[in-house]
Amino acid sequence: MDVLQLDVSGRPQAWITTREAAVIYACDGVAWTLGEPCQVLRGGLQRITGRQSRIEVHAIIAVRGAVPSRAWRQAPALSNTKLFARDRFVCAYCGHRCLPEDLTREHIQPTSRGGHDTWMNCITACRPCNGRKGNRLPEEAHMSLLYLPYVPSLHEDMILRGRRILADQMEFLLASVPRSSRLHG
């Protein structure tokens, strides 16, 4: 199970392991938490009292420190895994839901014709539709898009990374995802 690490203002920073979270707890680096503890880590015995140390790790922790503002202005990294998840594993041309191995990253404006490998120029397409479109623009191939591309927000990006997300974490992330997002469907 991974822990959702936030900055002190509540913006997602990373998915971290429970052991990494325990180090932050031990260094008094946790500003606040959300939800119930999801795991208890036990340490050694104190020599004087004989009590065992323990850290209750929450699924969502906010870390003390400065808030890096530059990182929040850039688009999330594009990968096929996240692209296919953004598009719900549905081909943008025929509308069929497919397995990941049957999908491709389709460039609306082909890279050979000046298109870029960006969130706004890439959609999910099944292999037959991608082959049919070829090196043409959708209108040249007489193919229309069933949905439009968009750049995921940081909260959406945390969901799209394909981790096993606990209910508390998903509720927190979805609360900041626009209602128009495909991730609400």
N, CA, C and O of each residue as an XYZ file, in Angstrom:
740
protein
N       0.831     -1.171      0.000
C       0.000      0.000      0.000
C       0.882      1.242      0.000
O       1.861      1.310      0.743
N       0.541      2.217     -0.826
C       1.291      3.460     -0.891
C       0.551      4.562     -0.145
O      -0.668      4.516      0.022
N       1.311      5.543      0.295
C       0.790      6.690      1.014
C       0.809      7.879      0.056
O       1.781      8.077     -0.673
N      -0.256      8.662      0.060
C      -0.319      9.872     -0.753
C       0.329     10.999      0.041
O      -0.169     11.394      1.095
N       1.443     11.511     -0.472
C       2.162     12.603      0.182
C       1.718     13.922     -0.435
O       1.738     14.089     -1.655
N       1.316     14.854      0.421
C       0.888     16.185     -0.002
C       1.869     17.218      0.517
O       2.636     16.949      1.441
N       1.843     18.411     -0.085
C       2.571     19.510      0.543
C       1.642     20.082      1.622
O       0.496     19.650      1.750
N       2.131     21.032      2.378
C       1.372     21.539      3.511
C       0.076     22.237      3.081
O      -0.849     22.369      3.882
N       0.007     22.681      1.824
C      -1.213     23.327      1.333
C      -2.223     22.323      0.774
O      -3.322     22.711      0.379
N      -1.861     21.032      0.737
C      -2.789     19.994      0.294
C      -2.657     19.562     -1.144
O      -3.509     18.830     -1.647
N      -1.598     19.999     -1.827
C      -1.393     19.564     -3.207
C      -0.577     18.273     -3.236
O       0.411     18.143     -2.513
N      -0.994     17.317     -4.076
C      -0.264     16.049     -4.159
C       1.180     16.267     -4.594
O       1.470     17.081     -5.470
N       2.083     15.514     -3.953
C       3.494     15.564     -4.328
C       3.951     14.237     -4.914
O       4.616     14.202     -5.949
N       3.588     13.139     -4.244
C       4.113     11.840     -4.678
C       3.361     10.710     -3.990
O       2.660     10.902     -2.996
N       3.537      9.524     -4.563
C       3.147      8.289     -3.880
C       4.420      7.774     -3.211
O       5.453      7.643     -3.867
N       4.355      7.486     -1.926
C       5.519      6.991     -1.196
C       5.153      5.707     -0.460
O       3.976      5.427     -0.233
N       6.164      4.932     -0.092
C       5.921      3.700      0.645
C       5.609      4.022      2.106
O       5.879      5.127      2.576
N       5.045      3.062      2.809
C       4.768      3.278      4.234
C       6.069      3.460      5.012
O       6.094      4.190      6.002
N       7.128      2.823      4.588
C       8.425      2.997      5.267
C       8.956      4.420      5.058
O       9.495      5.024      5.986
N       8.805      4.954      3.843
C       9.215      6.340      3.600
C       8.372      7.296      4.450
O       8.885      8.278      4.987
N       7.081      7.001      4.566
C       6.201      7.824      5.397
C       6.628      7.743      6.868
O       6.596      8.743      7.586
N       7.025      6.550      7.306
C       7.450      6.381      8.703
C       8.663      7.254      9.017
O       8.767      7.793     10.118
N       9.573      7.396      8.069
C      10.741      8.258      8.275
C      10.291      9.707      8.451
O      10.826     10.430      9.292
N       9.312     10.128      7.660
C       8.792     11.494      7.782
C       8.139     11.685      9.150
O       8.333     12.719      9.789
N       7.366     10.694      9.602
C       6.767     10.751     10.946
C       7.864     10.852     12.008
O       7.790     11.696     12.900
N       8.878      9.993     11.911
C       9.941      9.934     12.920
C      10.733     11.237     12.991
O      11.248     11.593     14.050
N      10.830     11.944     11.876
C      11.567     13.218     11.837
C      10.658     14.407     12.137
O      11.056     15.558     11.961
N       9.438     14.127     12.590
C       8.453     15.163     12.899
C       8.174     16.044     11.675
O       8.033     17.263     11.783
N       8.099     15.391     10.511
C       7.881     16.125      9.272
C       6.442     16.136      8.798
O       6.144     16.725      7.759
N       5.530     15.491      9.545
C       4.131     15.437      9.142
C       3.387     16.641      9.723
O       3.338     16.821     10.939
N       2.810     17.462      8.841
C       2.060     18.638      9.289
C       0.643     18.252      9.698
O       0.136     18.722     10.716
N       0.003     17.394      8.900
C      -1.347     16.926      9.197
C      -1.632     15.669      8.388
O      -0.927     15.360      7.427
N      -2.673     14.951      8.788
C      -3.050     13.707      8.119
C      -4.549     13.719      7.848
O      -5.287     14.529      8.409
N      -4.984     12.823      6.991
C      -6.409     12.631      6.729
C      -6.746     11.157      6.874
O      -5.921     10.287      6.597
N      -7.963     10.891      7.310
C      -8.442      9.516      7.426
C      -7.890      8.801      8.637
O      -7.159      9.365      9.451
N      -8.258      7.567      8.725
C      -7.801      6.703      9.818
C      -6.431      6.132      9.475
O      -6.065      6.059      8.302
N      -5.665      5.724     10.498
C      -4.394      5.049     10.200
C      -4.659      3.798      9.368
O      -5.623      3.072      9.608
N      -3.801      3.560      8.397
C      -3.994      2.405      7.519
C      -2.978      1.305      7.798
O      -3.148      0.169      7.354
N      -1.925      1.641      8.532
C      -0.921      0.630      8.865
C      -0.172      1.067     10.119
O       0.084      2.252     10.331
N       0.169      0.089     10.935
C       0.957      0.357     12.136
C       2.307     -0.335     11.971
O       2.381     -1.542     11.744
N       3.368      0.453     12.088
C       4.721     -0.100     12.019
C       5.278     -0.151     13.434
O       5.184      0.822     14.183
N       5.857     -1.284     13.793
C       6.394     -1.460     15.141
C       7.915     -1.509     15.078
O       8.508     -2.106     14.179
N       8.521     -0.863     16.063
C       9.980     -0.811     16.117
C      10.514     -1.612     17.289
O       9.924     -2.603     17.719
N      11.660     -1.147     17.793
C      12.314     -1.849     18.893
C      11.729     -1.486     20.244
O      10.830     -0.653     20.354
N      12.269     -2.141     21.280
C      11.825     -1.896     22.659
C      12.695     -0.828     23.295
O      13.914     -0.819     23.123
N      12.053      0.080     24.037
C      12.803      1.087     24.778
C      13.441      0.403     25.982
O      12.786     -0.357     26.695
N      14.709      0.676     26.200
C      15.453     -0.004     27.248
C      14.886      0.303     28.635
O      14.785     -0.601     29.464
N      14.517      1.544     28.904
C      14.083      1.941     30.242
C      12.653      1.489     30.521
O      12.381      0.899     31.567
N      11.745      1.762     29.598
C      10.324      1.460     29.849
C       9.920      0.074     29.370
O       8.940     -0.486     29.862
N      10.651     -0.483     28.429
C      10.283     -1.785     27.885
C       9.153     -1.701     26.864
O       8.694     -2.724     26.355
N       8.704     -0.478     26.565
C       7.612     -0.307     25.594
C       8.154     -0.358     24.168
O       9.249      0.120     23.873
N       7.357     -0.949     23.310
C       7.735     -1.037     21.897
C       7.312      0.251     21.177
O       6.203      0.747     21.373
N       8.207      0.779     20.346
C       7.849      1.975     19.582
C       6.909      1.572     18.457
O       6.966      0.456     17.941
N       6.045      2.505     18.092
C       5.098      2.246     17.006
C       4.751      3.550     16.315
O       4.685      4.610     16.937
N       4.534      3.446     15.023
C       4.121      4.597     14.227
C       2.861      4.194     13.471
O       2.848      3.207     12.735
N       1.807      4.974     13.667
C       0.571      4.761     12.909
C       0.651      5.612     11.649
O       0.716      6.839     11.718
N       0.646      4.952     10.510
C       0.776      5.640      9.226
C      -0.612      5.838      8.619
O      -1.389      4.892      8.489
N      -0.905      7.077      8.252
C      -2.166      7.402      7.595
C      -1.996      7.288      6.080
O      -0.880      7.372      5.566
N      -3.091      7.100      5.384
C      -3.051      6.951      3.928
C      -2.713      8.260      3.220
O      -2.216      8.256      2.094
N      -2.988      9.381      3.889
C      -2.716     10.700      3.324
C      -1.973     11.523      4.370
O      -2.468     11.730      5.478
N      -0.769     11.994      4.004
C      -0.006     12.836      4.932
C       0.449     14.108      4.222
O       0.841     14.082      3.056
N       0.388     15.212      4.949
C       0.917     16.481      4.445
C       2.258     16.711      5.124
O       2.382     16.570      6.341
N       3.252     17.065      4.335
C       4.619     17.203      4.820
C       4.951     18.678      5.041
O       4.641     19.535      4.213
N       5.589     18.948      6.178
C       6.010     20.317      6.496
C       7.058     20.777      5.486
O       7.731     19.962      4.855
N       7.183     22.081      5.345
C       8.233     22.629      4.486
C       7.687     23.563      3.448
O       6.482     23.802      3.364
N       8.596     24.090      2.655
C       8.247     25.052      1.613
C       7.417     24.388      0.522
O       7.570     23.198      0.246
N       6.557     25.154     -0.079
C       5.711     24.670     -1.171
C       6.376     25.038     -2.495
O       6.459     26.219     -2.835
N       6.856     24.033     -3.252
C       7.475     24.352     -4.552
C       6.386     24.747     -5.545
O       5.510     23.940     -5.857
N       6.433     25.973     -6.039
C       5.350     26.432     -6.908
C       5.586     26.108     -8.376
O       4.623     25.910     -9.116
N       6.833     26.048     -8.819
C       7.118     25.817    -10.231
C       6.616     24.454    -10.704
O       6.121     24.328    -11.824
N       6.742     23.445     -9.863
C       6.374     22.079    -10.258
C       4.898     21.971    -10.621
O       4.524     21.095    -11.402
N       4.059     22.835    -10.077
C       2.618     22.707    -10.292
C       2.160     23.364    -11.580
O       0.988     23.264    -11.943
N       3.064     24.030    -12.271
C       2.681     24.700    -13.507
C       2.957     23.838    -14.735
O       2.494     24.169    -15.827
N       3.686     22.757    -14.588
C       4.005     21.949    -15.757
C       2.979     20.831    -15.940
O       2.358     20.361    -14.986
N       2.827     20.428    -17.190
C       1.917     19.321    -17.490
C       2.535     18.023    -16.988
O       3.756     17.866    -17.019
N       1.705     17.093    -16.528
C       2.236     15.794    -16.104
C       2.911     15.073    -17.266
O       2.571     15.303    -18.426
N       3.849     14.219    -16.959
C       4.529     13.446    -17.995
C       3.519     12.549    -18.714
O       2.635     11.957    -18.094
N       3.672     12.465    -20.025
C       2.784     11.649    -20.852
C       3.357     10.243    -20.976
O       4.528     10.068    -21.312
N       2.533      9.253    -20.704
C       2.911      7.853    -20.920
C       1.691      7.130    -21.478
O       0.559      7.577    -21.291
N       1.924      6.014    -22.162
C       0.795      5.252    -22.689
C      -0.122      4.780    -21.572
O      -1.343      4.816    -21.721
N       0.439      4.343    -20.471
C      -0.380      3.856    -19.349
C      -1.350      4.932    -18.892
O      -2.542      4.673    -18.727
N      -0.831      6.152    -18.685
C      -1.699      7.236    -18.218
C      -2.644      7.714    -19.317
O      -3.791      8.061    -19.035
N      -2.178      7.735    -20.565
C      -3.033      8.147    -21.681
C      -4.231      7.209    -21.810
O      -5.372      7.661    -21.907
N      -3.970      5.903    -21.811
C      -5.054      4.930    -21.948
C      -6.029      5.030    -20.775
O      -7.240      4.913    -20.966
N      -5.511      5.246    -19.564
C      -6.382      5.403    -18.396
C      -7.208      6.686    -18.512
O      -8.401      6.685    -18.208
N      -6.570      7.792    -18.957
C      -7.309      9.050    -19.143
C      -8.494      8.833    -20.086
O      -9.591      9.338    -19.845
N      -8.260      8.080    -21.156
C      -9.280      7.862    -22.174
C     -10.149      6.634    -21.893
O     -10.923      6.203    -22.748
N     -10.012      6.079    -20.695
C     -10.833      4.947    -20.216
C     -10.731      3.710    -21.106
O     -11.677      2.928    -21.192
N      -9.577      3.528    -21.773
C      -9.309      2.369    -22.623
C     -10.299      2.277    -23.785
O     -10.629      1.187    -24.251
N     -10.769      3.449    -24.246
C     -11.752      3.527    -25.329
C     -11.097      4.193    -26.537
O     -10.480      5.251    -26.413
N     -11.236      3.569    -27.701
C     -10.716      4.136    -28.940
C     -11.477      5.417    -29.273
O     -12.708      5.436    -29.269
N     -10.742      6.475    -29.559
C     -11.354      7.777    -29.849
C     -12.069      7.801    -31.201
O     -12.817      8.737    -31.481
N     -11.851      6.791    -32.038
C     -12.471      6.773    -33.362
C     -13.682      5.837    -33.437
O     -14.739      6.238    -33.925
N     -13.541      4.606    -32.966
C     -14.655      3.655    -33.092
C     -15.451      3.488    -31.795
O     -16.568      2.972    -31.815
N     -14.882      3.922    -30.676
C     -15.597      3.854    -29.406
C     -15.525      2.517    -28.688
O     -16.165      2.343    -27.651
N     -14.760      1.568    -29.216
C     -14.652      0.269    -28.562
C     -13.704      0.336    -27.368
O     -12.648      0.966    -27.429
N     -14.098     -0.318    -26.294
C     -13.229     -0.465    -25.116
C     -12.305     -1.641    -25.400
O     -12.756     -2.711    -25.808
N     -11.000     -1.434    -25.182
C     -10.014     -2.448    -25.541
C      -9.075     -2.744    -24.378
O      -8.995     -1.984    -23.413
N      -8.370     -3.859    -24.490
C      -7.303     -4.180    -23.552
C      -6.097     -3.306    -23.888
O      -5.917     -2.926    -25.045
N      -5.275     -2.983    -22.899
C      -4.123     -2.106    -23.167
C      -3.232     -2.585    -24.317
O      -2.716     -1.767    -25.078
N      -3.049     -3.895    -24.449
C      -2.168     -4.402    -25.509
C      -2.758     -4.224    -26.907
O      -2.048     -4.375    -27.901
N      -4.054     -3.904    -26.992
C      -4.705     -3.682    -28.281
C      -4.838     -2.196    -28.611
O      -5.470     -1.830    -29.601
N      -4.234     -1.333    -27.768
C      -4.340      0.113    -27.945
C      -3.019      0.723    -28.393
O      -1.952      0.146    -28.184
N      -3.102      1.882    -29.003
C      -1.916      2.627    -29.422
C      -2.078      4.093    -29.041
O      -3.187      4.580    -28.824
N      -0.951      4.779    -28.966
C      -0.957      6.236    -28.814
C      -1.109      6.818    -30.209
O      -0.239      6.641    -31.061
N      -2.200      7.502    -30.436
C      -2.503      8.082    -31.740
C      -2.272      9.591    -31.698
O      -2.773     10.282    -30.810
N      -1.517     10.087    -32.655
C      -1.273     11.522    -32.773
C      -2.308     12.105    -33.730
O      -2.366     11.723    -34.899
N      -3.117     13.022    -33.233
C      -4.157     13.627    -34.061
C      -3.514     14.283    -35.280
O      -3.917     14.032    -36.416
N      -2.523     15.115    -35.035
C      -1.695     15.626    -36.129
C      -0.425     14.788    -36.099
O       0.353     14.898    -35.151
N      -0.194     13.959    -37.103
C       0.961     13.051    -37.090
C       2.276     13.793    -36.840
O       2.454     14.927    -37.284
N       3.181     13.147    -36.133
C       4.482     13.773    -35.845
C       5.245     14.040    -37.142
O       6.004     15.005    -37.227
N       5.048     13.195    -38.145
C       5.727     13.401    -39.427
C       5.208     14.639    -40.156
O       5.804     15.094    -41.133
N       4.086     15.178    -39.665
C       3.504     16.375    -40.278
C       3.518     17.548    -39.303
O       2.702     18.464    -39.401
N       4.461     17.502    -38.359
C       4.636     18.624    -37.444
C       3.906     18.511    -36.117
O       3.986     19.419    -35.290
N       3.199     17.419    -35.902
C       2.490     17.230    -34.633
C       3.462     16.902    -33.509
O       4.543     16.361    -33.744
N       3.071     17.232    -32.302
C       3.937     16.998    -31.148
C       3.385     15.877    -30.270
O       2.197     15.557    -30.312
N       4.264     15.301    -29.489
C       3.909     14.228    -28.571
C       3.462     14.859    -27.250
O       4.193     14.837    -26.260
N       2.241     15.425    -27.253
C       1.709     16.123    -26.086
C       0.323     15.581    -25.749
O      -0.313     14.913    -26.564
N      -0.132     15.882    -24.536
C      -1.466     15.458    -24.102
C      -2.547     15.956    -25.062
O      -3.512     15.237    -25.322
N      -2.403     17.171    -25.593
C      -3.449     17.751    -26.434
C      -3.413     17.244    -27.878
O      -4.351     17.490    -28.637
N      -2.351     16.545    -28.267
C      -2.269     15.990    -29.617
C      -2.377     14.469    -29.612
O      -2.334     13.847    -30.674
N      -2.516     13.865    -28.443
C      -2.555     12.398    -28.363
C      -3.886     11.912    -27.812
O      -4.445     12.472    -26.869
N      -4.366     10.856    -28.435
C      -5.569     10.170    -27.960
C      -5.305      8.664    -28.034
O      -4.302      8.222    -28.593
N      -6.209      7.901    -27.468
C      -6.125      6.447    -27.493
C      -6.856      5.932    -28.735
O      -7.974      6.356    -29.028
N      -6.216      5.020    -29.456
C      -6.859      4.410    -30.631
C      -6.555      2.914    -30.645
O      -5.477      2.476    -30.241
N      -7.527      2.149    -31.117
C      -7.266      0.720    -31.302
C      -6.339      0.573    -32.510
O      -6.236      1.483    -33.332
N      -5.677     -0.557    -32.611
C      -4.716     -0.753    -33.699
C      -5.359     -0.632    -35.094
O      -4.781      0.006    -35.973
N      -6.549     -1.235    -35.315
C      -7.157     -1.100    -36.649
C      -7.460      0.361    -37.022
O      -7.206      0.768    -38.156
N      -7.992      1.141    -36.094
C      -8.303      2.543    -36.394
C      -7.029      3.355    -36.613
O      -6.991      4.213    -37.495
N      -5.999      3.100    -35.833
C      -4.740      3.813    -35.999
C      -4.168      3.517    -37.382
O      -3.682      4.420    -38.063
N      -4.227      2.250    -37.796
C      -3.735      1.875    -39.123
C      -4.556      2.501    -40.240
O      -4.013      2.913    -41.265
N      -5.869      2.571    -40.037
C      -6.754      3.155    -41.046
C      -6.495      4.646    -41.217
O      -6.528      5.159    -42.335
N      -6.238      5.339    -40.118
C      -5.975      6.781    -40.188
C      -4.616      7.040    -40.818
O      -4.449      7.965    -41.614
N      -3.650      6.207    -40.449
C      -2.319      6.341    -41.027
C      -1.688      7.690    -40.762
O      -1.757      8.218    -39.652
N      -1.071      8.242    -41.793
C      -0.323      9.491    -41.692
C      -1.179     10.693    -42.100
O      -0.665     11.678    -42.630
N      -2.486     10.604    -41.849
C      -3.387     11.678    -42.255
C      -4.004     12.354    -41.033
O      -3.949     11.823    -39.923
N      -4.579     13.509    -41.247
C      -5.386     14.159    -40.222
C      -6.729     13.434    -40.164
O      -7.138     12.843    -41.163
N      -7.422     13.458    -39.036
C      -8.704     12.741    -38.952
C      -9.686     13.108    -40.063
O     -10.359     12.234    -40.610
N      -9.773     14.401    -40.400
C     -10.726     14.797    -41.456
C     -10.304     14.267    -42.822
O     -11.159     13.975    -43.658
N      -8.998     14.139    -43.064
C      -8.526     13.586    -44.333
C      -8.850     12.099    -44.440
O      -9.062     11.577    -45.535
N      -8.885     11.428    -43.301
C      -9.197      9.995    -43.274
C     -10.699      9.750    -43.096
O     -11.138      8.604    -42.998
N     -11.485     10.833    -43.056
C     -12.936     10.756    -42.833
C     -13.255     10.017    -41.532
O     -14.153      9.178    -41.465
N     -12.485     10.366    -40.510
C     -12.672      9.786    -39.176
C     -12.854     10.951    -38.198
O     -12.086     11.913    -38.222
N     -13.855     10.860    -37.353
C     -14.047     11.943    -36.381
C     -13.771     11.427    -34.970
O     -13.957     10.249    -34.662
N     -13.325     12.348    -34.133
C     -13.030     12.011    -32.744
C     -14.327     11.932    -31.938
O     -15.190     12.803    -32.047
N     -14.452     10.888    -31.136
C     -15.617     10.731    -30.265
C     -15.457     11.518    -28.969
O     -16.443     11.805    -28.290
N     -14.227     11.867    -28.624
C     -13.947     12.698    -27.456
C     -12.698     13.513    -27.745
O     -11.920     13.186    -28.641
N     -12.519     14.567    -26.982
C     -11.384     15.454    -27.186
C     -10.282     15.184    -26.167
O     -10.564     14.757    -25.047
N      -9.051     15.428    -26.542
C      -7.955     15.258    -25.581
C      -7.947     16.417    -24.577
O      -8.507     17.483    -24.836
N      -7.308     16.191    -23.439
C      -7.113     17.252    -22.458
C      -5.887     16.925    -21.622
O      -5.447     15.777    -21.559
N      -5.345     17.951    -20.984
C      -4.193     17.773    -20.096
C      -4.733     17.468    -18.701
O      -5.481     18.274    -18.148
N      -4.372     16.327    -18.121
C      -4.857     16.007    -16.775
C      -4.321     16.983    -15.729
O      -3.191     17.461    -15.827
N      -5.149     17.264    -14.734
C      -4.707     18.068    -13.593
C      -3.764     17.219    -12.746
O      -3.627     16.017    -12.973
N      -3.126     17.839    -11.784
C      -2.229     17.087    -10.905
C      -2.969     16.010    -10.125
O      -2.446     14.913     -9.927
N      -4.190     16.322     -9.681
C      -4.967     15.322     -8.946
C      -5.338     14.150     -9.860
O      -5.284     12.994     -9.442
N      -5.715     14.451    -11.106
C      -6.004     13.389    -12.070
C      -4.758     12.563    -12.347
O      -4.827     11.337    -12.435
N      -3.617     13.235    -12.484
C      -2.360     12.538    -12.756
C      -2.042     11.534    -11.651
O      -1.570     10.434    -11.938
N      -2.292     11.893    -10.405
C      -2.028     10.964     -9.299
C      -2.907      9.717     -9.424
O      -2.474      8.614     -9.086
N      -4.133      9.891     -9.906
C      -5.039      8.751    -10.115
C      -4.579      7.920    -11.313
O      -4.608      6.690    -11.270
N      -4.153      8.598    -12.381
C      -3.786      7.913    -13.630
C      -2.511      7.089    -13.523
O      -2.230      6.276    -14.403
N      -1.749      7.281    -12.479
C      -0.473      6.563    -12.357
C      -0.638      5.065    -12.141
O       0.351      4.333    -12.100
N      -1.872      4.607    -12.004
C      -2.136      3.177    -11.999
C      -1.828      2.455    -10.702
O      -1.633      1.240    -10.707
N      -1.780      3.158     -9.616
C      -1.543      2.530     -8.323
C      -2.851      2.009     -7.746
O      -3.939      2.384     -8.183
N      -2.716      1.135     -6.752
C      -3.891      0.713     -5.991
C      -4.195      1.847     -5.018
O      -3.405      2.127     -4.117
N      -5.327      2.487     -5.200
C      -5.668      3.667     -4.420
C      -6.740      3.304     -3.408
O      -7.770      2.730     -3.761
N      -6.492      3.642     -2.143
C      -7.456      3.388     -1.080
C      -8.629      4.362     -1.197
O      -8.498      5.416     -1.820
N      -9.769      4.018     -0.605
C     -10.981      4.837     -0.706
C     -10.747      6.265     -0.206
O     -11.193      7.213     -0.853
N     -10.062      6.444      0.922
C      -9.781      7.791      1.447
C      -8.961      8.605      0.448
O      -9.221      9.789      0.234
N      -7.977      7.958     -0.154
C      -7.116      8.638     -1.117
C      -7.910      9.031     -2.365
O      -7.783     10.151     -2.859
N      -8.726      8.108     -2.870
C      -9.514      8.384     -4.072
C     -10.509      9.509     -3.806
O     -10.682     10.394     -4.644
N     -11.156      9.481     -2.659
C     -12.112     10.534     -2.308
C     -11.413     11.891     -2.264
O     -11.943     12.877     -2.775
N     -10.229     11.949     -1.658
C      -9.474     13.196     -1.579
C      -9.099     13.691     -2.971
O      -9.293     14.867     -3.279
N      -8.565     12.812     -3.817
C      -8.119     13.215     -5.151
C      -9.301     13.636     -6.030
O      -9.233     14.657     -6.714
N     -10.381     12.851     -6.014
C     -11.533     13.174     -6.864
C     -12.218     14.475     -6.466
O     -12.857     15.117     -7.299
N     -12.090     14.871     -5.194
C     -12.706     16.122     -4.745
C     -12.134     17.327     -5.487
O     -12.799     18.358     -5.588
N     -10.911     17.213     -6.008
C     -10.285     18.319     -6.734
C     -10.245     18.103     -8.241
O      -9.657     18.905     -8.967
N     -10.861     17.037     -8.713
C     -10.897     16.752    -10.149
C     -12.162     17.386    -10.713
O     -13.234     17.215    -10.132
N     -12.074     18.111    -11.824
C     -13.261     18.739    -12.403
C     -14.348     17.702    -12.692
O     -14.051     16.581    -13.103
N     -15.602     18.082    -12.474
C     -16.730     17.179    -12.713
C     -16.768     16.699    -14.163
O     -17.280     15.617    -14.448
N     -16.228     17.502    -15.075
C     -16.245     17.147    -16.493
C     -15.206     16.066    -16.835
O     -15.204     15.547    -17.951
N     -14.337     15.729    -15.897
C     -13.281     14.756    -16.148
C     -13.863     13.370    -16.417
O     -14.864     12.975    -15.818
N     -13.223     12.646    -17.321
C     -13.639     11.264    -17.602
C     -13.432     10.349    -16.401
O     -14.014      9.267    -16.337
N     -12.606     10.779    -15.452
C     -12.324      9.934    -14.287
C     -13.515      9.840    -13.344
O     -13.544      8.957    -12.487
N     -14.492     10.719    -13.477
C     -15.700     10.650    -12.652
C     -16.686      9.617    -13.184
O     -17.614      9.223    -12.478
N     -16.490      9.176    -14.433
C     -17.445      8.277    -15.073
C     -17.394      6.955    -14.554
O     -18.144      6.087    -15.000
